[in-house]
Structures are given as structure tokens and as C-alpha cells.
Amino acid sequence: MSKRFGVVAIVGVLVALAVPAVSGAGLLFTGAAQTCDTDPTKAFAQWGDGASYALVGGGAFESGDPGWTLSGGAKLASGNEPYYLEGRGDSRSLLVPAGGTALSPTSCFAFGDWHLRFVARNAGTTKGSLQVDVVVRSLLGILSVLDGGTVSPSGTWAPSSRVSALLSNLGGLLPTRAVAVRLRATGTAYQVDDVYLDPWKSN
């Protein structure tokens, strides 16, 4: 899967921390973590990644999971990623059409949570990209949307490359220690499943 990840200067961090987080539906809100996965797993070991990961709140998109905030036509869809990282009984995933967005519940987050990974595929007929944003409360007490990177999955289900959450580590120093993930599709529709944070952190 192609990707765009870069090292951003400290000046960029300070600028990002000073900008309130705004979505098409208005302000985003994060408070104390709504979910804390206490069952870490080496979800991507079969691809040579031996790190332990925690599932982002609702990141399996199954019935009964914490709900994501969906807009622009994003919705839960039938069909699970074929590796069944969370379990053989799983049967759903997230569909994000071009222009759609999906915002996760807040999950436990602490200094040292460096990466985000998920499984995805291009569910449309054209090329596009899937933008990953990390929403965190900044040291200035306001919310910031930090650029995690862009991935361009093919039409076949495959794990994403590691999406860096480096800039969001400043948020892990705060008492709430909560982070949300936002996915935005451009150009085409994407199907996403099993969204994880690395490394695992208990509450």
C-alpha cells in the first residue's frame, strides 16, 4: 500500500497544537477515554510486525462495539477483512465513501503510542486516498487535528503500513490520556476494518 508519511518540525507541532479541531459537522470533542483495550495482541505478526497492539474503541466494527461518529455517507457494512484479526466470528467492517468521514470513540493513549495500523481496501472503481487524522487535546487545552498520513489501499484487503502518531504523543502527557482517530476518504470509497494502536497501554 502506498503511503505518505513525513517528519514534521517542532515548529509544526506547536502550530498544530494552537489550532482548534474542526470537522464538517462542527467541533470535535474528546474527554476521558471511553474505551481501554486491556487485551493486547500481536495482530500483525504474520506480516513481520511483532509489536503488541490495542484495538481502538469500536475498531472491529462489530455489533455491540462502541460506535464511531459517521458522516458523509460513511456506514457499517457487511463483509469482514479476510484475516479475521479480531475473531473468526466477525462479519462487518466500515465503509467510507469519497467525501465521507469516520471518527472513533476516544481510546486510552499515553506517551510512547507511536503507530496506528488497520486493514483496508479500495471499494470503489477509481483511485483515491484515505487520510488519517489523530484528534488530541493539546497542551494549550484545546483540541488539535494532527496529520497522521495518507494511505492508498488497492482493491484487495491488506494491512496498512504503520501510520505514525508521533506528533500526538504530547497529548499523552495530559490527565485525560485520550485520543480519537478520524478517517477521511477522497476520490473513491474505502472499506476499513480492525483499527489498532501500538504500543498497548492499559488504563
C-alpha positions in Angstrom: 0.0 0.0 0.0 1.4 3.4 -0.9 1.8 6.0 1.8 2.8 9.5 2.6 4.5 9.9 5.9 7.0 12.6 6.8 9.0 14.0 9.7 7.4 17.3 10.8 9.4 20.0 12.5 8.8 21.0 16.1 7.5 24.3 14.9 4.8 22.4 13.1 3.8 20.7 16.3 3.4 24.0 18.1 1.3 25.4 15.3 -0.9 22.3 15.2 -1.4 22.5 19.0 -2.6 26.0 18.7 -5.4 25.2 16.1 -8.8 24.1 17.3 -10.0 20.8 15.8 -13.0 21.4 13.4 -14.9 18.9 11.3 -17.6 19.4 8.7 -20.1 18.8 11.4 -18.5 21.3 13.8 -16.2 21.0 16.7 -14.8 17.6 17.8 -14.8 16.8 21.5 -12.6 14.5 23.4 -12.6 13.8 27.1 -11.6 10.9 29.3 -11.0 7.8 27.3 -14.3 6.0 26.6 -12.5 2.6 25.9 -9.3 1.0 27.1 -8.4 -2.3 25.5 -6.8 -4.5 28.2 -6.2 -7.5 25.9 -3.1 -6.7 23.7 -2.4 -8.8 20.7 0.4 -9.2 18.1 -2.2 -8.5 15.4 0.2 -8.0 12.5 2.8 -10.7 13.4 2.1 -12.6 10.1 3.4 -9.6 8.2 6.6 -9.4 10.3 5.4 -6.9 12.8 5.9 -8.3 16.3 4.6 -5.3 18.2 1.6 -5.6 20.6 -1.4 -3.6 19.6 -4.6 -2.4 21.3 -7.8 -2.3 19.4 -9.1 1.3 19.0 -12.6 1.7 20.5 -15.1 0.1 18.2 -12.3 -0.6 15.7 -13.6 -4.1 14.8 -17.0 -2.5 13.8 -19.0 -5.5 15.1 -22.4 -5.4 16.8 -22.2 -4.1 20.3 -18.9 -2.4 19.8 -18.6 1.3 20.7 -19.9 3.4 17.9 -17.9 5.7 15.6 -19.3 9.1 14.6 -20.0 8.8 10.9 -20.8 11.4 8.3 -20.9 12.0 4.5 -22.4 8.5 3.9 -19.9 6.5 5.9 -21.6 3.4 7.4 -21.1 -0.1 8.8 -21.1 -2.7 6.0 -21.3 -6.4 5.7 -18.0 -8.2 5.0 -15.0 -8.7 7.2 -11.4 -8.4 6.4 -10.2 -12.0 5.4 -7.6 -12.4 8.1 -10.0 -12.2 10.9 -7.6 -10.4 13.2 -10.2 -10.0 15.9 -12.0 -13.3 15.5 -13.4 -15.8 13.1 -17.0 -14.8 14.0 -16.6 -11.2 12.8 -18.7 -10.2 9.9 -18.7 -6.4 9.5 -16.4 -3.5 8.5 -16.6 0.2 7.9 -17.4 1.7 4.5 -16.2 5.3 3.9 -17.3 6.7 0.5 -15.5 9.6 -1.2 -16.1 12.7 1.0 -17.1 10.6 4.0 -15.5 10.7 7.4 -15.5 8.4 10.4 -14.4 9.5 13.9 -13.6 6.8 16.5 -14.5 7.0 20.2 -11.7 8.2 22.4 -9.3 5.5 23.4 -6.5 5.2 26.0 -3.4 6.9 24.9 -0.1 7.6 26.6 3.4 8.8 25.7 5.0 6.2 23.6 2.0 5.3 21.4 3.8 5.6 18.1 1.8 3.8 15.5 -1.7 3.1 14.1 -2.5 0.2 11.8 -5.6 -1.2 10.2 -6.8 -3.4 7.3 -8.3 -1.8 4.3 -9.2 -2.0 0.6 -10.3 0.3 -2.2 -14.1 -0.4 -2.5 -14.6 1.9 -5.5 -13.7 1.9 -9.2 -11.2 4.9 -9.2 -8.1 5.8 -7.4 -8.1 8.0 -4.3 -6.7 8.2 -0.8 -7.6 7.6 2.8 -6.5 10.4 5.1 -5.7 9.5 8.7 -6.1 12.2 11.4 -5.3 12.0 15.1 -7.5 14.1 17.3 -6.0 15.0 20.7 -6.4 17.6 23.3 -3.3 19.9 23.2 -1.1 21.2 25.9 -2.9 24.5 25.5 -6.2 22.9 26.5 -7.8 22.9 23.0 -8.3 20.2 20.5 -6.0 19.7 17.6 -6.2 17.5 14.5 -2.8 16.2 13.7 -1.9 14.8 10.2 -1.2 11.1 10.6 -0.6 10.5 6.9 -2.3 9.2 3.8 -2.7 5.6 2.6 -3.9 4.4 -0.8 -5.1 0.8 -0.4 -5.6 -1.4 -3.5 -8.7 -3.3 -4.3 -7.5 -6.2 -2.2 -7.8 -6.3 1.6 -4.3 -5.7 3.1 -2.8 -4.3 6.2 -1.8 -0.6 6.1 1.7 0.5 6.7 2.4 1.9 10.1 0.6 5.3 10.4 2.8 7.5 12.6 1.1 9.0 15.7 4.3 10.7 16.7 3.0 14.2 16.9 0.2 13.1 19.2 2.5 11.9 21.9 2.3 15.3 23.6 -1.4 14.6 24.2 -0.4 11.5 26.2 1.1 13.7 28.9 -2.3 15.1 29.8 -4.5 13.6 32.6 -7.2 12.5 30.1 -4.8 10.5 28.0 -7.4 10.1 25.3 -7.1 10.1 21.6 -9.5 9.7 18.7 -8.8 8.6 15.1 -10.5 10.2 12.1 -10.6 8.6 8.6 -11.4 10.7 5.6 -11.9 9.3 2.1 -11.1 11.2 -1.1 -11.6 10.2 -4.7 -13.2 6.8 -4.0 -14.7 4.6 -1.4 -12.7 2.6 1.1 -13.6 -0.4 3.3 -11.7 -0.4 6.7 -11.5 -3.0 9.5 -9.7 -3.8 12.7 -8.1 -0.4 13.7 -5.2 -0.8 16.2 -2.9 1.4 18.3 0.7 0.4 19.1 2.1 0.0 21.7 -0.5 -1.3 24.0 -1.4 0.7 27.1 -3.5 -0.4 30.0 -5.6 2.1 32.0 
